[in-house]
Amino acid sequence: MDWETYYPRGGHDDWETETASYSPDKFYTKSTDGKGHSETIYLKIHPTLARLMAEIIQSREIPEYRTAQDLIRDAVVHRIHYLRSRLAEKKVTVLKRIEAIQNLLAHEEMMAQYQEVIERASAVVRQLLQDPVPGARDEARRIIRDLYGEIAGITDSPYWREKYLSRLAAEFGPLLEEEEE
């Protein structure tokens, strides 16, 4: 339900069902909008309900209810407000679910990006292992151990942690086990 359907181009909500000024304690008995427009609706109601309404009106304890129509208009406005707020809550719930799914997917995508990091680190380490300059092997070992330590610190995704640690161990196991020179 889109309020613009009922009040296009910035129309006014005479019954305040959409505004912060709505109050469940207020009586909404107007039969016309701000321009004097109204609609006529005919309905049948249960006889017991009609008697209860008549008792309330005849008691004059609620001066705003001069007729059954006043009471019905007020009841309809309050019910519409209630239903609209319930529908809005459901929309929020759907939005929260969508957001949770998006967060989950973003996390999985981020974890999958570790693959790229490992591939880049592997390329750097392989290049260092081919470098004849003294200390290159120590640098390669340090990079692999640091990367291994970072991945071992992943606590929220055991699947990804084990996958990447296994890959590093398979590719650079001997280097990880070497003692520093």
C-alpha positions in Angstrom: 0.0 0.0 0.0 1.5 3.2 -1.1 0.2 6.4 0.6 0.9 8.3 -2.7 -1.9 6.2 -4.3 -4.4 7.8 -1.9 -2.9 11.2 -1.6 -0.9 11.9 -4.8 1.3 15.0 -5.3 1.9 15.7 -1.6 -1.8 15.5 -0.6 -2.7 15.9 3.1 -3.4 13.1 5.5 -6.4 14.5 7.3 -6.6 11.6 9.7 -2.9 11.7 10.7 -2.5 8.0 10.2 0.9 8.6 8.5 2.3 11.3 10.8 3.9 11.4 14.2 0.8 13.3 15.4 -1.3 10.2 15.2 -2.5 9.2 18.7 -4.4 6.1 19.8 -6.1 8.4 22.3 -7.4 10.8 19.7 -10.9 10.5 18.2 -11.0 10.5 14.4 -14.6 11.2 13.5 -14.5 13.6 10.5 -16.6 12.4 7.6 -14.9 14.6 4.9 -11.4 15.5 3.9 -10.1 19.1 3.9 -11.9 19.8 0.7 -15.3 18.4 1.8 -15.0 15.2 -0.2 -16.3 12.0 1.2 -17.3 8.4 0.2 -20.4 6.5 1.3 -20.0 2.9 2.4 -22.9 0.6 3.4 -22.2 -2.3 5.6 -24.0 -4.8 7.7 -22.8 -5.6 11.3 -23.7 -8.2 13.9 -26.7 -7.2 16.0 -24.7 -7.6 19.3 -22.0 -5.2 17.9 -24.8 -2.7 16.9 -26.2 -2.9 20.5 -22.8 -2.3 22.0 -22.2 0.7 19.8 -25.6 2.1 20.6 -24.9 1.7 24.4 -21.6 3.7 24.0 -23.2 6.4 21.9 -26.3 6.7 24.2 -24.2 6.9 27.3 -22.7 10.2 26.1 -19.6 9.3 28.0 -17.6 9.9 24.8 -18.9 13.1 23.4 -17.0 12.6 20.1 -19.2 9.6 19.3 -22.5 11.3 18.4 -23.5 8.7 15.9 -22.6 5.1 15.0 -20.9 6.5 12.0 -18.5 8.6 14.2 -17.6 5.4 16.1 -17.1 3.4 13.0 -14.9 6.1 11.3 -12.8 6.3 14.4 -12.4 2.5 14.6 -11.5 2.3 10.9 -8.8 5.0 11.2 -7.3 3.3 14.2 -7.3 -0.1 12.5 -5.8 1.3 9.3 -3.0 2.8 11.4 -2.4 -0.5 13.2 -2.4 -2.5 9.9 -0.1 0.0 8.2 2.4 -0.1 11.0 2.3 -3.9 11.0 2.9 -4.0 7.2 5.8 -1.6 7.7 7.3 -3.9 10.3 7.1 -6.8 7.9 8.9 -4.8 5.2 11.6 -4.0 7.8 11.9 -7.7 8.5 12.3 -8.5 4.8 14.9 -5.7 4.5 16.8 -7.1 7.5 16.9 -10.5 5.9 18.1 -9.1 2.6 20.8 -7.2 4.5 21.9 -10.3 6.4 22.1 -12.3 3.2 24.2 -9.5 1.5 26.5 -9.4 4.5 26.9 -13.2 4.4 27.7 -13.1 0.7 30.1 -10.1 1.2 31.9 -12.1 3.9 32.2 -15.2 1.7 33.5 -13.1 -1.2 36.0 -11.5 1.0 37.2 -14.9 2.3 37.4 -16.1 -1.4 39.7 -13.1 -2.0 42.3 -14.7 0.3 42.9 -17.0 -2.7 44.2 -14.1 -4.7 46.4 -13.0 -1.8 47.8 -16.5 -1.4 48.6 -16.6 -5.1 50.4 -13.3 -5.0 52.3 -14.3 -1.9 53.2 -17.6 -3.5 54.5 -15.8 -6.6 56.7 -13.6 -4.4 58.0 -16.5 -2.4 58.8 -18.6 -5.5 60.7 -15.6 -6.9 62.6 -15.2 -3.6 63.5 -18.9 -3.6 65.0 -18.5 -7.0 67.0 -15.4 -6.0 70.7 -16.3 -5.3 71.1 -13.2 -3.0 71.9 -14.2 0.6 68.8 -13.8 2.8 66.3 -14.3 0.1 65.3 -17.8 1.4 64.9 -16.3 5.0 62.7 -13.6 3.5 60.6 -16.2 1.7 60.2 -18.2 4.9 59.2 -15.1 6.9 56.5 -14.2 4.3 55.1 -17.7 4.3 55.1 -18.0 8.1 53.5 -14.5 8.5 50.8 -15.5 6.0 50.3 -18.8 7.7 49.9 -17.0 11.0 47.4 -14.6 9.6 45.3 -17.3 8.1 45.5 -19.4 11.3 44.0 -16.4 13.1 40.8 -16.7 11.1 38.2 -17.8 13.6 34.9 -17.0 12.0 35.3 -19.3 8.9 36.9 -22.7 9.8 36.3 -23.9 6.2 38.3 -21.1 4.6 41.0 -21.3 7.3 41.6 -25.0 6.8 41.4 -24.7 3.0 44.1 -22.0 2.9 46.3 -23.5 5.6 46.2 -26.8 3.7 47.2 -25.1 0.5 50.2 -23.3 2.1 51.3 -26.5 3.8 51.1 -28.4 0.5 53.0 -25.8 -1.4 55.4 -24.6 1.2 55.4 -27.3 3.9 59.2 -27.8 3.8 59.9 -24.1 4.0 57.5 -23.7 7.0 59.3 -26.5 8.8 62.8 -25.2 8.1 64.8 -23.7 11.0 65.9 -20.2 10.6 69.6 -19.8 9.6 
